[in-house]
Amino acid sequence: MNNNKFALLSATFFSISGLLIGIIYVQISATETNGFFPAHSAMAGFISAYYSALFLNVKKNDYSTKKIIIAGSIAGIVSHWICWYFLQIQLNFEYHTLKLEVMEIPPHLFDALYLVFAYCLKSIIFVGWATIGTAILSGFLAKKKI
């Protein structure tokens, strides 16, 4: 099995689902600062799925059902944290670099490492089933395509 191709396919499939979930979130969200959220969720999905597949499946050359489920579950959970941290990076960039007026000054990026966990826990509770499920499905689709 082409090692890197599995990780890239799994990450690509999961980033597409992250993009779709991000678009749905923006449509139902009440805030206006989430315009880039689909991009954040797609990038977070790609990064988390790629590295979980790379370290758990490709490096160990283990493409069993159990390992794909474990890698997908890890990617589905970690992607929430990465996505919300990307949002904090965006808010800091808008405030400090672009000098946009905001209602609340965003926390320093080091402090945001901990703040993101609160957002992460809420999003895992409400949509974790979707992200973990699509991450696992992405792993199986990548295995089938190779």
ChimeraX attribute file (.defattr): number of C-alpha atoms within 10 A of each C-alpha:
attribute: neighborCount
match mode: 1-to-1
recipient: residues
	/A:1	10
	/A:2	8
	/A:3	14
	/A:4	13
	/A:5	16
	/A:6	25
	/A:7	25
	/A:8	19
	/A:9	22
	/A:10	29
	/A:11	31
	/A:12	21
	/A:13	21
	/A:14	37
	/A:15	29
	/A:16	19
	/A:17	22
	/A:18	30
	/A:19	20
	/A:20	15
	/A:21	19
	/A:22	21
	/A:23	20
	/A:24	13
	/A:25	16
	/A:26	17
	/A:27	12
	/A:28	8
	/A:29	11
	/A:30	9
	/A:31	9
	/A:32	7
	/A:33	13
	/A:34	19
	/A:35	13
	/A:36	14
	/A:37	23
	/A:38	23
	/A:39	20
	/A:40	25
	/A:41	30
	/A:42	25
	/A:43	23
	/A:44	28
	/A:45	32
	/A:46	26
	/A:47	21
	/A:48	27
	/A:49	32
	/A:50	25
	/A:51	18
	/A:52	23
	/A:53	30
	/A:54	22
	/A:55	13
	/A:56	19
	/A:57	21
	/A:58	19
	/A:59	11
	/A:60	11
	/A:61	12
	/A:62	13
	/A:63	18
	/A:64	11
	/A:65	13
	/A:66	10
	/A:67	17
	/A:68	25
	/A:69	20
	/A:70	19
	/A:71	25
	/A:72	31
	/A:73	22
	/A:74	20
	/A:75	28
	/A:76	29
	/A:77	21
	/A:78	21
	/A:79	31
	/A:80	28
	/A:81	23
	/A:82	21
	/A:83	27
	/A:84	24
	/A:85	23
	/A:86	20
	/A:87	20
	/A:88	20
	/A:89	17
	/A:90	17
	/A:91	21
	/A:92	19
	/A:93	14
	/A:94	15
	/A:95	16
	/A:96	12
	/A:97	9
	/A:98	10
	/A:99	10
	/A:100	12
	/A:101	10
	/A:102	11
	/A:103	6
	/A:104	7
	/A:105	11
	/A:106	18
	/A:107	14
	/A:108	11
	/A:109	14
	/A:110	8
	/A:111	10
	/A:112	16
	/A:113	15
	/A:114	12
	/A:115	15
	/A:116	19
	/A:117	15
	/A:118	11
	/A:119	15
	/A:120	20
	/A:121	14
	/A:122	12
	/A:123	17
	/A:124	19
	/A:125	9
	/A:126	9
	/A:127	15
	/A:128	19
	/A:129	15
	/A:130	15
	/A:131	25
	/A:132	24
	/A:133	16
	/A:134	23
	/A:135	34
	/A:136	26
	/A:137	18
	/A:138	26
	/A:139	30
	/A:140	19
	/A:141	16
	/A:142	21
	/A:143	19
	/A:144	9
	/A:145	11
	/A:146	11
